[in-house]
């Protein structure tokens, strides 16, 4: 899919403190790998490397949805400004659009913008689980998946 940009200082604060730049990068990669695995995403041969503010990810995702969610988990982490996606997908499917949340956004407002119907917000909520815990818990700078309607 390529290189995705995110807001570096927005997102989950999951990194600890390493001793050297190399140890910090290794720690970040391990923390990100644990986060992806803990969420239950199926990626064969998952490998994540961090260099500066860029996370590079390899592996074969079971679906396009999983691939996109992995990218979002990585990019919606504080300290990561871009994700270099080098994953493949077992079964090719259409790509979802991504939307960066701005101040004043809500899932219903985003649904109105993309689908023309504010009541379609559950589609966006479901498309971003398990990263989203509730429909009203989004924040500026967060990037969300906006799948096409079936």
trRosetta pair geometry for C-beta under 8 A, 3 or more apart (Angstrom, degrees):
i j d omega theta_ij theta_ji phi_ij phi_ji
1 4 7.4 8 117 -45 115 107
1 67 7.1 141 -24 149 134 125
1 71 7.2 -53 71 -74 148 151
1 85 4.4 -4 55 89 101 142
1 87 7.6 2 7 53 102 87
1 95 7.1 131 -120 -115 116 138
2 84 7.7 -69 164 -146 35 57
2 85 6.2 16 51 51 27 99
3 82 5.8 4 -175 180 96 122
3 83 7.3 163 -153 82 50 45
3 84 5.3 -17 -102 -104 80 68
3 85 7.4 -168 -80 17 27 76
4 71 5.8 74 23 -179 156 122
4 75 5.8 -62 108 -80 119 149
4 82 6.3 160 82 -157 48 68
4 83 4.7 -7 56 55 103 93
4 85 6.5 48 -8 -18 108 112
4 98 7.3 79 -145 0 124 172
4 143 7.8 136 165 152 123 171
5 81 6.8 -18 -152 159 71 73
5 82 5.2 -29 -104 -100 54 90
6 10 7.4 -130 163 63 92 99
6 11 7.2 33 159 -49 131 137
6 75 3.7 167 -54 -177 145 99
6 76 6.7 -137 -149 -70 141 43
6 80 6.1 26 65 109 137 83
6 81 5.9 -164 66 -159 77 29
6 82 6.5 178 19 -82 81 34
6 83 6.9 52 -14 -13 119 95
6 141 7.7 75 177 173 78 84
6 143 5.9 -96 -115 -15 93 132
7 10 4.1 40 91 17 116 115
7 11 7.5 166 79 -24 81 99
7 81 7.5 -28 -170 -126 11 69
7 100 7.3 108 -21 -153 110 126
7 141 3.9 -88 57 -151 146 105
8 53 5.6 -35 -115 -154 122 133
8 78 7.3 61 158 -162 53 52
8 79 6.3 24 -174 -128 84 13
8 80 6.8 -171 -127 75 64 23
8 81 3.9 -20 -75 -79 100 92
9 78 6.1 24 -150 -144 35 91
9 79 7.9 60 -93 -58 46 42
9 141 7.5 -72 81 -155 64 162
10 76 7.4 -55 116 -147 88 65
10 78 6.9 -154 92 -94 14 75
10 139 6.8 -174 -162 111 108 109
10 140 6.8 -114 -118 106 140 62
10 141 2.6 -165 -77 123 171 143
10 142 6.3 -129 149 -55 124 54
11 75 7.5 -148 -95 130 148 47
11 76 4.4 171 -123 170 109 50
11 77 4.8 -153 143 -103 137 4
11 78 4.5 -171 73 -49 90 57
11 79 7.9 -109 71 20 124 59
11 80 7.1 -47 67 45 166 93
11 141 7.0 -105 -38 122 71 113
11 142 6.9 133 -89 -99 67 72
12 35 7.9 147 90 -134 149 146
12 76 6.4 59 1 127 91 83
12 77 5.3 -39 60 -115 88 63
12 78 6.4 -132 81 -5 33 86
13 78 4.9 -3 -90 28 65 139
14 31 5.5 160 132 163 104 124
14 32 7.8 122 94 -77 134 56
14 35 6.2 26 173 -72 168 134
14 77 5.9 -58 29 -143 113 110
14 78 7.6 150 14 37 67 88
15 24 7.9 47 -178 -166 125 87
15 27 7.0 99 -154 119 88 105
15 28 5.5 -8 -115 -103 120 85
15 31 5.8 164 -101 65 61 166
15 77 7.5 97 -32 166 99 114
15 78 7.3 -123 14 81 106 89
15 79 5.8 -22 6 26 147 157
16 27 6.2 -93 61 167 94 136
16 31 7.2 171 8 -74 85 141
17 24 7.5 -37 -167 -107 41 98
18 21 7.9 111 94 -115 124 9
18 23 3.8 179 177 113 121 92
18 24 3.4 -162 46 -77 129 58
18 25 7.7 -86 38 9 166 42
18 26 7.3 123 -120 54 152 82
18 27 4.5 -170 -69 5 117 140
18 28 7.9 -80 -22 -25 131 81
19 23 4.9 23 46 59 78 155
19 24 7.7 -155 43 -46 34 79
20 23 4.6 93 48 11 77 102
20 24 6.8 -135 93 -7 38 87
21 24 5.7 -53 -147 34 29 113
21 25 6.5 29 154 -19 63 105
22 25 5.8 -53 -149 35 31 110
22 26 6.4 29 153 -16 64 107
23 26 5.7 -54 -145 40 33 111
23 27 6.1 36 154 -21 66 107
24 27 5.6 -55 -146 38 29 112
24 28 6.2 31 154 -20 65 105
25 28 5.7 -52 -147 35 30 112
25 29 6.4 31 153 -19 63 105
25 49 7.4 16 165 -176 108 70
25 50 4.7 -163 -155 84 75 91
25 51 6.4 30 -136 -91 135 41
26 29 5.7 -54 -149 36 31 112
26 30 6.4 30 153 -17 64 107
27 30 5.7 -57 -148 38 31 110
27 31 6.2 30 154 -19 66 107
28 31 5.7 -55 -144 38 30 111
28 32 6.2 29 157 -17 65 107
28 50 4.2 -40 95 32 124 166
28 55 7.6 -127 139 -94 113 102
28 79 7.2 -120 -125 114 132 135
29 32 5.9 -56 -146 39 28 109
29 33 6.2 30 154 -20 63 107
29 48 4.8 175 -153 103 81 88
29 49 5.5 -10 -105 -118 135 31
29 50 4.9 -149 -60 0 82 96
29 55 7.6 158 -101 -134 69 92
30 33 5.7 -53 -145 36 30 113
30 34 6.3 32 154 -19 64 105
31 34 5.7 -53 -149 36 30 113
31 35 6.4 33 151 -23 63 104
32 35 5.5 -51 -148 32 33 114
32 36 6.5 32 155 -17 65 103
32 48 4.9 -119 96 130 122 160
32 50 7.0 135 1 -54 141 119
32 55 6.1 176 -133 -137 171 142
32 73 7.5 133 -160 125 82 100
32 74 5.6 47 -157 -113 127 84
32 77 6.7 -108 -101 -10 97 171
32 80 7.9 89 -94 -66 133 145
33 36 5.9 -55 -150 36 31 109
33 37 6.3 24 155 -12 66 111
33 46 6.3 140 -138 126 93 118
33 48 5.1 -163 -65 28 86 121
34 37 5.8 -61 -144 43 29 107
34 38 5.9 33 157 -26 67 110
35 38 5.8 -53 -141 34 26 113
35 39 6.6 23 158 -16 60 107
35 73 5.7 174 126 170 115 121
35 77 7.5 148 50 -85 173 133
36 39 6.1 -63 -157 36 28 108
36 41 5.4 -65 -179 46 82 123
36 43 6.8 -23 155 20 130 135
36 46 6.4 -172 104 -164 142 151
36 48 7.4 150 -1 -38 141 140
36 70 5.5 37 -130 -130 121 91
36 73 5.6 145 -88 94 75 153
36 74 7.5 1 -65 -56 113 88
37 40 7.7 51 175 -68 37 25
37 41 7.4 -95 -93 47 28 78
37 46 7.3 -172 -66 63 93 160
39 69 7.6 -149 130 147 143 121
39 73 6.5 -136 5 -97 157 147
39 130 5.4 -173 -149 58 96 118
39 131 7.4 5 -127 -64 144 71
40 130 7.5 69 34 7 107 138
41 61 7.3 -37 169 -132 107 97
41 66 5.0 140 -158 -156 98 99
41 69 6.1 -168 -100 94 133 118
41 70 5.6 165 144 -72 164 95
41 73 7.7 -134 -14 -8 147 149
42 61 7.1 106 91 -157 67 56
42 62 4.2 23 90 -16 119 128
42 66 6.1 -58 53 -135 72 159
43 46 4.2 79 102 -75 116 104
43 59 4.1 58 166 128 106 142
43 60 6.7 156 -161 72 62 37
43 61 5.1 -26 -103 -92 85 63
43 62 7.5 -113 -77 -13 43 76
43 66 6.7 -176 -65 148 85 123
43 70 6.3 64 -60 -83 144 151
43 87 7.0 -65 -142 -132 119 130
44 59 5.9 164 75 -172 46 90
44 60 4.5 -12 53 57 104 97
44 62 8.0 103 -18 -61 92 75
45 58 7.0 -49 123 122 97 94
45 59 4.8 180 86 -121 68 77
45 60 6.5 51 41 10 100 85
46 57 7.4 -27 -158 -163 78 94
46 58 7.5 147 -154 85 32 59
46 59 4.1 -3 -92 -75 47 156
47 57 7.2 153 83 -154 54 48
47 58 4.5 -7 58 58 102 102
47 59 6.1 158 14 -52 68 93
48 55 5.9 -10 -168 -173 104 102
48 56 7.1 156 -154 79 52 49
48 57 5.1 -11 -102 -102 81 78
48 58 7.8 -167 -72 25 40 66
48 74 7.1 -165 -135 -106 132 128
49 55 7.3 158 82 -156 42 54
49 56 4.9 -10 59 56 93 100
50 54 7.1 161 -151 86 55 47
50 55 5.2 -23 -98 -100 80 72
50 56 7.7 -175 -81 18 32 71
50 80 7.5 -90 -127 -100 112 99
51 54 5.5 -15 66 64 81 97
51 56 7.2 18 11 -7 102 110
53 79 6.6 -141 -125 166 78 56
53 80 6.2 147 -177 -139 66 30
53 81 3.8 25 147 15 127 107
53 82 6.6 75 117 19 89 79
54 80 7.4 91 -117 -153 17 77
54 81 6.9 -49 -70 63 60 82
54 82 4.8 -18 -111 73 85 96
54 83 7.3 163 -160 -92 66 23
54 84 5.9 39 176 -16 113 105
55 74 4.5 -140 88 -177 150 123
55 75 7.5 -140 43 -69 121 56
55 77 7.8 56 -28 50 148 127
55 80 5.1 -14 -14 -136 114 127
55 82 7.6 -174 30 95 64 50
55 83 5.2 -18 69 -113 93 74
55 84 7.2 -166 94 25 43 73
56 83 7.6 151 -92 -166 31 54
56 84 4.1 -18 -108 66 81 113
56 86 6.3 22 -178 2 92 117
57 70 6.3 175 161 141 161 120
57 71 7.3 -148 41 -89 146 63
57 74 6.2 -131 -44 -49 134 161
57 83 6.6 -4 3 -172 113 101
57 84 7.2 162 19 80 64 61
57 85 6.0 -16 60 -118 100 54
57 86 6.5 176 84 38 48 75
57 87 5.8 -15 117 -44 97 103
58 86 4.8 -25 -91 88 77 108
58 87 6.3 161 -149 -81 27 59
59 87 5.3 -17 63 -119 66 95
59 88 7.8 -136 109 35 34 71
60 87 6.8 153 -99 -169 26 83
60 88 4.8 -23 -110 72 80 94
60 89 7.0 152 -163 -104 70 13
60 90 5.9 87 162 -59 108 78
61 64 7.4 112 100 -89 130 18
61 66 4.2 178 -172 95 113 108
61 67 3.9 -160 32 -65 163 79
61 70 6.5 -140 -92 0 127 136
61 87 5.4 47 -17 164 102 135
61 88 7.4 -171 23 89 73 41
61 89 5.2 -27 67 -109 95 70
61 90 7.0 -122 95 -4 47 84
62 66 5.3 64 49 11 79 156
62 89 7.8 -2 102 -157 12 70
62 90 5.3 -11 -141 16 40 132
62 91 7.8 9 168 18 52 94
63 66 4.7 103 55 5 78 99
63 67 7.0 -134 100 -4 46 86
63 89 6.6 21 -174 -158 15 109
63 90 7.1 -38 -63 46 42 98
63 91 6.4 -16 -109 57 64 97
63 93 6.4 10 -169 7 82 139
64 67 5.4 -52 -150 34 36 117
64 68 6.3 33 154 -17 68 105
64 89 5.4 13 -74 -129 62 157
64 91 7.8 -87 -22 90 84 70
64 92 7.1 58 -59 -160 114 37
64 93 3.9 -128 4 60 132 103
64 94 7.1 164 97 70 170 32
64 95 6.3 -130 -175 -95 131 53
64 96 7.6 149 135 -11 110 85
65 68 6.0 -58 -149 38 29 108
65 69 6.3 27 155 -17 65 109
65 93 7.4 -15 -24 74 77 147
65 96 7.5 68 -105 -22 66 126
65 127 7.5 -120 -141 -149 107 77
65 145 7.7 84 -143 -179 72 163
65 147 7.5 -6 -103 -88 99 131
66 69 5.7 -58 -145 39 31 110
66 70 6.3 35 156 -22 66 103
66 89 8.0 146 60 -124 96 93
67 70 6.0 -56 -153 32 28 111
67 71 6.7 28 150 -18 62 105
67 85 7.3 79 177 -161 100 130
67 87 5.3 -175 -132 99 102 139
67 89 5.4 -64 -39 -83 140 105
68 71 5.6 -51 -152 34 35 114
68 72 6.4 32 151 -17 66 106
68 95 7.2 138 -74 -152 125 77
68 96 5.5 56 -135 37 171 115
68 98 7.8 -162 -160 -76 111 99
68 145 5.2 92 138 -104 130 127
69 72 5.5 -54 -147 38 35 111
69 73 6.4 40 153 -24 67 100
69 128 7.7 161 -113 -134 93 44
69 131 7.0 -169 -156 -21 93 120
69 145 6.9 -47 -76 -34 67 144
70 73 5.7 -48 -147 31 32 112
70 74 6.5 27 155 -13 63 106
70 87 6.9 85 76 -40 144 161
71 74 6.0 -62 -155 40 29 108
71 75 6.0 12 158 -7 67 117
71 83 5.1 152 -153 108 79 154
71 85 5.5 -22 -95 -82 117 124
72 75 5.9 -60 -132 48 29 102
72 76 5.4 15 172 -8 69 117
72 98 7.8 -176 -85 -125 103 113
72 128 7.3 -106 139 -135 164 87
72 131 6.2 -85 120 -39 119 168
72 143 5.8 -143 -127 91 90 98
72 144 7.5 56 -134 -117 140 25
72 145 6.4 -86 -49 -40 149 95
73 76 6.5 -61 -130 46 17 98
73 77 7.1 32 155 -40 53 107
73 131 6.3 -145 -87 -89 76 121
74 77 6.1 -61 -171 9 30 119
74 80 5.9 -130 159 160 71 166
74 83 4.8 106 99 -105 125 128
75 80 5.7 -133 -123 114 35 119
75 82 7.3 -8 -115 -147 100 19
75 83 4.6 -84 -64 -22 99 123
75 143 5.9 -15 109 37 127 137
76 131 6.8 77 68 -166 152 139
76 142 5.6 39 -132 -140 118 75
76 143 5.9 -140 -70 38 99 83
77 80 4.7 51 71 13 93 123
80 83 6.8 38 163 -65 122 83
89 92 5.8 116 85 -88 121 49
89 93 7.2 -110 152 17 152 82
94 148 6.0 -15 110 13 140 135
96 127 6.8 147 -128 -174 157 136
96 145 4.6 40 112 -169 153 93
96 146 5.8 159 174 69 100 42
96 147 4.3 -59 -108 -90 114 58
96 148 6.9 -145 -112 -13 63 67
97 114 7.0 -171 64 -131 138 129
97 145 7.8 126 74 -165 44 49
97 146 4.3 -30 71 68 93 107
97 147 7.9 -177 26 -82 68 16
97 148 8.0 96 -7 -59 92 70
98 143 5.3 4 -178 -179 113 108
98 144 6.9 151 -157 75 61 40
98 145 6.5 -38 -102 -101 66 44
98 146 6.9 171 -97 14 14 90
99 110 5.8 133 119 -149 162 123
99 114 7.2 -97 -58 -56 142 131
99 143 7.0 157 78 -154 37 60
99 144 5.1 -22 61 60 91 93
99 146 5.2 62 -14 -31 113 126
100 141 6.8 -21 -171 -143 99 24
100 142 7.3 155 -153 81 56 35
100 143 5.2 -31 -94 -96 68 76
100 144 8.0 166 -89 16 20 74
101 105 4.7 -146 -154 65 78 147
101 110 7.7 -57 -104 -70 78 135
101 138 5.1 -165 -114 157 158 115
101 139 6.4 112 95 87 142 29
101 140 5.5 -135 112 -111 90 33
101 141 6.6 -32 67 35 88 28
101 142 4.6 13 22 58 126 85
101 143 7.4 -141 -1 -77 79 26
101 144 6.5 74 -48 -13 97 111
102 105 5.3 107 55 -29 59 115
102 140 5.7 32 -149 -127 28 95
103 140 4.9 -8 -59 -78 66 135
104 109 7.5 -62 136 87 76 177
105 109 5.5 -147 -150 76 55 128
105 110 5.9 45 -168 -53 108 100
105 138 6.6 -71 102 106 106 132
105 140 7.5 133 25 -90 110 68
106 109 4.6 95 49 5 77 102
106 110 7.0 -147 89 -3 39 86
106 121 7.5 -25 134 -120 86 142
106 136 7.2 -16 -142 -120 98 69
106 138 7.4 151 -131 44 38 125
107 110 5.6 -55 -145 40 34 111
107 111 6.1 39 153 -23 67 105
107 121 3.8 99 126 -158 102 111
107 124 5.1 -175 -155 79 101 128
107 125 5.8 23 -147 -57 160 91
107 135 5.0 -85 19 -169 149 94
107 136 7.7 -101 5 -78 108 43
107 138 6.7 140 -52 -15 84 140
108 111 5.5 -50 -144 36 32 114
108 112 6.4 39 153 -23 63 101
108 118 4.0 38 -179 -173 93 96
108 119 7.3 19 -133 -70 99 30
108 121 4.4 -54 -79 -56 57 138
109 112 5.7 -49 -151 31 32 114
109 113 6.6 32 150 -19 63 105
109 118 6.9 8 -73 -121 30 102
110 113 5.6 -54 -151 35 34 113
110 114 6.2 10 160 -1 69 111
110 121 7.3 97 61 -115 87 85
110 124 6.0 93 98 -107 122 172
110 144 7.0 28 178 70 165 147
110 146 7.1 -131 160 -96 112 121
111 114 6.3 -67 -138 49 27 94
111 115 5.1 -29 -176 34 69 118
111 117 6.3 -56 145 89 103 58
111 118 5.4 110 82 -139 108 32
111 119 7.2 -139 122 52 145 21
111 120 4.2 176 -169 74 123 83
111 121 4.3 -112 -21 -71 143 60
111 123 6.9 119 -118 46 113 101
111 124 5.8 -130 -73 -10 92 126
112 115 7.2 -59 -98 59 12 75
112 116 6.7 22 -163 -145 48 14
112 117 6.6 -142 -104 74 55 9
112 118 4.2 -1 -62 -72 102 78
114 124 7.8 114 49 -74 141 121
114 146 5.0 -126 -128 -173 167 138
115 120 4.3 -57 90 64 159 157
115 123 7.2 96 -57 52 156 144
115 149 6.1 93 -124 -44 112 130
117 120 4.6 83 89 -15 100 109
118 121 6.5 0 172 -35 57 104
120 123 5.0 -17 172 12 85 121
120 124 7.4 84 126 -13 79 92
120 149 7.2 -52 -154 -91 143 125
121 124 5.7 -54 -159 37 49 110
121 125 6.2 51 146 -22 75 105
121 135 6.2 76 142 -157 119 130
122 125 5.2 -52 -142 39 40 116
122 126 6.0 40 159 -19 71 104
122 135 7.4 -57 -95 -91 57 134
123 126 6.1 -55 -147 39 25 107
123 127 6.3 25 153 -20 61 112
123 147 6.8 -121 162 58 103 99
123 149 6.7 -28 -149 -99 164 84
124 127 5.6 -57 -145 38 30 114
124 128 6.4 10 161 -5 64 114
124 144 6.3 34 -175 159 107 135
124 145 7.6 172 -149 85 68 64
124 146 6.1 -16 -111 -111 100 69
125 128 6.3 -78 -153 45 25 98
125 129 6.9 41 151 -44 64 95
125 132 6.0 -118 -149 97 67 145
125 135 4.6 -45 -96 -96 136 90
126 129 5.8 -36 -151 2 37 116
127 144 7.7 86 95 173 107 90
127 145 4.6 -129 144 94 112 110
127 146 7.2 114 95 -109 158 20
127 147 4.8 -164 -114 -5 142 111
128 131 5.4 -76 169 61 81 105
128 132 4.5 55 110 -4 109 118
128 144 5.3 -45 -82 -145 142 89
128 145 5.6 172 -77 35 80 93
129 132 5.9 -73 -82 55 54 83
130 133 7.8 34 -178 -84 68 60
132 135 7.2 56 156 -91 132 35
132 137 6.4 153 -158 75 80 95
132 138 6.9 -18 -118 -76 117 84
132 144 7.9 28 -51 -117 129 107
133 137 5.7 -9 57 58 89 151
134 137 4.5 81 60 -1 90 112
138 142 5.6 -139 -166 62 81 144
138 144 7.1 -22 -130 -60 131 130
139 142 5.1 97 62 -21 71 119
